[in-house]
Amino acid sequence: MKCTRTFPLPSKPLPLDDDLKNFVFDLQRFDGEKSEEPTAKKREDARKKGQVARSQELNTAFVLLIGFTILRVLWEFIYGNIAEYTVYLYSHLSNTTSTEAISELFIGIMILLAKTVMPVMFSIMIVGLAINLFQVGLMLSTEKLEPKLENLNPINGFGRIFSKRSIVELFKSLFKIVVIGYFLYLYLKDQIPLLPQFIFFDLPQSLATAADVIFTMAFQVIGVIMIMAAADYAYQKWQTTQDLMMSKQEVKDEFKQMEGDPQIKGKIKQKQRQMAMQRMMQEVPKADVIITNPTHLAVALSYKKGMIAPTVVAKGQDLVAERIKEIAREHHVMIVENKPVARALYESVEVGGSVPSELYQAVAEILAYVYRIKHRKVA
């Protein structure tokens, strides 16, 4: 014997927690989530506004690398020219009482700067342009230069200062200072004990030794900066992509904007078909003959003197074929039943096209028959 118990249903619904009462499952939130990769149009529009992935660290790294490399390669040349002109300058200081002598010395200094500084500056300029081209390509955008009143809003200004991007840039700068400082410490802690030896060197030897220390330290630091610059460039590309992410609705709207609203396009195509049909039906009264199969297809042919071959001025099947035959009857255009010719013309010739050569004989016989009937009626 089984014992069963029944539990009465509550007469009133159980009370809900406040959190459950306020909970609303909104599917629109999912639709507005930035989950889609930016489209090519989105990237192009952002590029026109100057919003591209660009790492200043990469520019700095390559400028430092090329600058110190050129200095290292031309060091002997630069040092030799400066030393030579310094000797010349001090040996002629006593003769600089005249304006001409002072002008000559000034011109000499300008030539010295051009010989020693210009190769380094020109190389740095070329590399800077090349790195910018590598990162963003050829781009001319004036939108960033346009004055905007919102930029004067202090609230927006504080928002930019304490934005996520600004905080990331702050941490990047602090990280860069710590890492570069650490590598400088590792290198200099071995070099500082050697400094007292400089008192035993003459000036050329001291300068050469100091140059070796500085260039070695510089290239080590540049190596670290290059690694951080590569990481920063990858981060900037990722961040730019994240900033341009789109929701599903935005992708749909963009597609509609580019391709047109499908409903509107459908209506336009429908209107175009109606206009084409209307133009075609206007040509039926001008036809010489309507060839049918006899119920499903109808092809209207017209032939004028000087034509190479008869032309199909209208064609259709089912209801369109019935309409063509109806108009033909209203305007006393002759209707001829010929199933093979009607089907061949319908399948092989578009409206406005000429009858193909393989159907010349069959069409000529039909037209000859039509002209004989018309001639008998006239007679």
C-alpha positions in Angstrom: 0.0 0.0 0.0 1.4 3.3 -1.1 1.1 6.4 0.9 0.9 9.7 -1.1 0.8 13.2 0.2 -0.5 16.2 -1.7 0.7 19.8 -1.0 -1.8 22.5 -1.6 -0.8 25.3 -4.0 -0.4 28.7 -2.4 -3.3 31.0 -2.9 -1.0 34.0 -3.4 2.3 34.0 -5.4 5.4 33.7 -3.3 7.2 37.0 -2.7 10.2 37.7 -4.7 13.5 39.2 -3.5 14.0 42.9 -4.4 16.9 41.9 -6.7 14.7 39.5 -8.7 11.9 42.1 -8.9 14.3 44.6 -10.4 15.9 42.1 -12.7 15.1 42.6 -16.4 16.5 40.4 -19.1 17.2 42.9 -21.9 18.3 41.3 -25.2 19.1 44.8 -26.5 22.2 44.9 -24.3 23.6 42.0 -26.1 22.8 43.6 -29.4 24.7 46.8 -28.4 27.8 45.0 -27.2 30.9 45.8 -29.1 31.7 42.3 -30.1 32.4 42.6 -33.9 35.7 43.4 -35.6 35.7 46.8 -37.3 34.9 46.7 -40.9 37.1 48.1 -43.7 34.8 51.1 -44.0 35.0 51.8 -40.2 38.8 51.6 -40.4 38.9 53.9 -43.4 36.6 56.5 -41.7 38.7 56.4 -38.6 41.9 56.8 -40.7 40.4 60.0 -42.3 39.9 61.3 -38.8 43.5 60.5 -37.9 42.6 57.6 -35.6 45.3 55.1 -36.5 47.6 52.8 -34.7 50.8 54.7 -34.1 53.5 54.2 -31.5 55.7 57.2 -30.5 58.0 54.7 -28.8 58.8 53.1 -32.2 59.8 56.5 -33.7 61.9 57.3 -30.7 63.7 54.0 -30.8 64.7 54.2 -34.5 65.6 57.8 -34.3 68.0 57.1 -31.4 69.4 54.0 -33.1 70.1 55.8 -36.4 71.3 59.0 -34.6 73.9 57.1 -32.4 74.9 54.8 -35.3 75.7 57.8 -37.5 77.5 59.5 -34.7 79.5 56.3 -34.1 80.4 55.9 -37.7 81.3 59.6 -38.2 82.9 60.1 -34.8 86.5 60.3 -36.0 85.4 62.7 -38.8 83.4 64.9 -36.4 86.0 65.0 -33.7 88.8 65.7 -36.2 86.9 68.7 -37.8 86.0 70.2 -34.4 89.5 69.8 -33.1 91.0 71.3 -36.2 88.8 74.3 -36.3 89.2 74.8 -32.5 92.9 75.1 -33.0 92.4 77.4 -35.9 89.9 79.6 -33.9 92.2 80.0 -30.9 95.2 80.8 -33.1 93.3 83.6 -34.8 91.6 85.2 -31.9 94.1 88.0 -31.8 93.3 88.9 -35.4 89.5 89.2 -34.9 89.4 93.0 -34.4 88.1 93.7 -37.8 84.5 93.0 -39.0 85.7 90.9 -41.9 87.7 88.6 -39.6 84.7 88.1 -37.3 82.5 87.3 -40.3 85.0 84.8 -41.6 85.1 83.0 -38.2 81.3 83.0 -38.0 81.1 81.6 -41.6 83.6 78.9 -40.6 81.5 77.9 -37.6 78.5 77.6 -39.8 80.4 75.4 -42.3 81.7 73.3 -39.4 78.2 72.7 -38.1 76.9 71.8 -41.6 79.7 69.3 -42.1 79.3 67.7 -38.6 75.7 68.1 -37.6 73.8 68.0 -40.9 74.5 64.3 -41.8 73.1 63.3 -38.4 70.1 65.5 -38.6 69.3 64.5 -42.2 69.5 60.8 -41.3 67.3 61.3 -38.3 64.7 63.2 -40.4 64.7 60.5 -43.1 64.3 57.7 -40.6 61.5 59.5 -38.7 59.5 59.9 -42.0 60.2 56.3 -43.0 58.9 55.0 -39.6 55.8 57.2 -39.8 55.1 55.9 -43.3 55.6 52.3 -42.1 53.1 52.9 -39.3 50.3 54.9 -40.9 51.3 55.3 -44.6 50.5 58.4 -46.6 47.8 60.2 -44.6 46.7 63.8 -44.5 44.0 64.6 -41.9 43.2 68.1 -40.6 40.4 67.0 -38.3 42.7 67.0 -35.3 43.6 70.6 -36.0 40.0 71.8 -36.2 39.0 73.9 -33.1 36.3 72.2 -31.1 34.4 73.9 -28.2 34.1 70.6 -26.4 37.9 70.7 -25.9 37.5 73.8 -23.8 35.2 72.0 -21.4 37.1 71.4 -18.1 35.0 68.3 -17.3 36.0 66.7 -20.6 39.5 67.7 -20.0 39.6 66.0 -16.6 37.9 63.0 -18.3 40.8 62.8 -20.8 43.4 63.2 -18.0 42.0 60.4 -15.9 40.9 58.2 -18.8 41.9 54.6 -19.3 44.4 55.5 -22.1 46.0 58.2 -20.0 46.5 55.9 -17.0 48.0 53.2 -19.3 50.4 55.8 -20.8 51.4 56.9 -17.3 52.2 53.3 -16.3 54.1 52.8 -19.6 56.2 55.9 -18.8 56.9 54.7 -15.3 57.8 51.2 -16.5 60.1 52.6 -19.1 61.9 54.8 -16.6 62.3 51.8 -14.2 63.6 49.4 -16.9 66.0 51.9 -18.5 67.2 53.1 -15.1 67.9 49.5 -14.1 69.9 48.7 -17.2 71.8 52.0 -16.8 72.6 51.0 -13.2 73.9 47.6 -14.3 76.2 49.1 -16.8 77.4 52.2 -14.9 78.2 50.3 -11.7 81.1 48.6 -13.5 82.2 51.8 -15.2 82.2 54.2 -12.3 85.3 52.6 -10.6 87.3 53.3 -13.8 86.7 57.0 -13.8 89.8 57.9 -11.6 92.0 56.5 -14.4 91.0 59.4 -16.6 93.4 61.7 -14.7 96.3 59.7 -16.3 95.0 60.1 -19.9 95.6 63.0 -22.2 92.6 64.8 -23.8 92.3 62.8 -27.0 92.5 59.5 -25.1 90.0 60.7 -22.5 87.6 61.7 -25.2 88.0 58.4 -27.0 87.5 56.4 -23.9 84.5 58.5 -22.8 83.0 58.1 -26.3 83.4 54.3 -26.1 81.6 54.2 -22.7 78.8 56.5 -23.9 78.2 54.7 -27.2 78.2 51.2 -25.5 75.8 52.4 -22.9 73.6 54.1 -25.5 73.3 51.0 -27.7 72.4 48.9 -24.7 69.6 51.3 -23.7 68.5 51.5 -27.3 68.2 47.8 -27.5 65.9 47.8 -24.4 63.9 50.7 -26.0 63.5 48.8 -29.2 62.0 45.8 -27.4 59.6 48.0 -25.5 58.8 49.9 -28.7 57.8 46.7 -30.5 55.6 45.7 -27.6 54.1 49.2 -27.6 53.4 49.1 -31.4 51.6 45.8 -30.9 49.6 47.3 -28.0 48.6 50.4 -30.0 47.3 48.2 -32.9 45.3 46.2 -30.4 44.0 49.2 -28.6 43.0 50.9 -31.9 41.1 47.8 -32.9 39.4 47.7 -29.5 38.4 51.4 -29.9 36.9 50.7 -33.3 35.0 47.5 -32.3 31.4 47.5 -33.5 28.1 46.1 -32.3 26.0 43.8 -34.5 23.5 46.6 -35.0 26.3 49.0 -36.2 27.5 46.4 -38.7 23.9 46.0 -40.0 23.4 49.7 -40.2 26.7 50.2 -42.1 25.8 47.4 -44.5 22.5 49.1 -45.2 24.2 52.4 -45.7 26.7 50.9 -48.2 24.4 48.5 -50.0 21.1 50.2 -49.4 18.1 49.1 -47.4 17.0 45.7 -48.8 13.3 46.8 -48.6 14.0 50.0 -50.5 16.2 48.1 -53.0 13.4 45.6 -53.5 10.9 48.4 -54.1 13.2 50.1 -56.6 13.7 46.8 -58.5 10.0 46.2 -58.5 9.4 49.7 -59.8 12.1 49.2 -62.5 10.4 45.9 -63.6 7.1 47.6 -63.8 8.5 50.4 -65.9 10.3 47.9 -68.2 7.1 45.9 -68.5 5.1 49.1 -69.3 7.7 50.0 -72.0 7.6 46.5 -73.4 3.8 46.5 -73.6 3.8 49.8 -75.5 5.8 48.1 -78.2 3.4 45.3 -78.7 1.0 47.3 -81.0 4.0 48.1 -83.3 4.8 44.4 -83.7 4.2 42.6 -87.0 3.4 39.2 -85.4 3.0 37.5 -82.1 4.4 33.9 -82.0 2.9 31.7 -79.3 3.3 28.1 -78.1 0.1 28.6 -77.7 -0.7 29.2 -74.0 2.5 29.6 -72.0 4.7 31.8 -74.2 4.3 34.8 -76.4 7.0 36.6 -78.5 6.4 39.8 -80.4 8.4 40.4 -83.5 8.9 43.5 -85.5 10.6 44.0 -88.9 11.2 47.2 -90.7 12.9 47.9 -94.0 16.7 48.2 -93.5 16.9 45.8 -90.5 19.4 43.0 -90.7 17.0 40.7 -89.0 13.6 40.9 -87.2 13.7 42.2 -83.6 12.0 40.8 -80.5 10.1 43.8 -79.1 8.3 41.9 -76.3 8.1 38.5 -74.7 6.6 36.8 -71.7 5.2 33.7 -70.3 1.9 32.8 -68.5 0.1 36.0 -67.4 2.5 38.3 -69.3 2.0 36.2 -72.4 -1.8 36.5 -72.0 -1.4 40.3 -71.6 0.7 40.5 -74.8 -1.9 38.5 -76.8 -4.7 40.6 -75.3 -3.0 43.9 -76.5 -2.3 42.3 -79.8 -5.9 41.5 -80.3 -6.9 45.0 -79.4 -4.6 46.4 -82.0 -5.2 43.8 -84.6 -1.7 42.3 -84.5 -1.7 38.8 -86.0 -1.1 35.9 -83.6 0.6 32.8 -85.0 1.0 29.5 -83.1 4.4 27.9 -83.6 5.6 26.0 -80.5 9.3 25.3 -81.5 9.9 28.8 -82.8 8.2 30.5 -79.9 10.2 28.5 -77.4 13.5 29.0 -79.2 13.0 32.8 -79.5 11.9 33.1 -75.8 15.0 31.2 -74.6 17.7 32.7 -76.9 16.7 36.3 -77.5 16.3 39.1 -75.1 13.9 42.0 -75.6 15.4 44.4 -78.1 17.6 41.6 -79.6 17.7 40.3 -83.1 16.6 36.9 -84.3 19.6 34.6 -84.5 20.7 33.3 -87.9 19.6 29.7 -87.2 16.0 30.9 -86.9 16.0 33.1 -90.1 14.2 30.5 -92.2 11.5 29.7 -89.7 10.8 33.4 -88.9 10.9 34.4 -92.6 8.2 31.8 -93.3 6.0 33.1 -90.5 6.4 36.7 -91.6 5.7 35.8 -95.2 2.5 34.1 -94.1 1.5 37.2 -92.1 2.2 39.6 -95.0 0.1 37.4 -97.4 -2.8 37.4 -95.0 -2.5 41.2 -94.6 -2.3 41.6 -98.4 -5.5 39.5 -98.9 -7.4 41.6 -96.3 -6.3 44.9 -98.0 -7.2 43.5 -101.4 
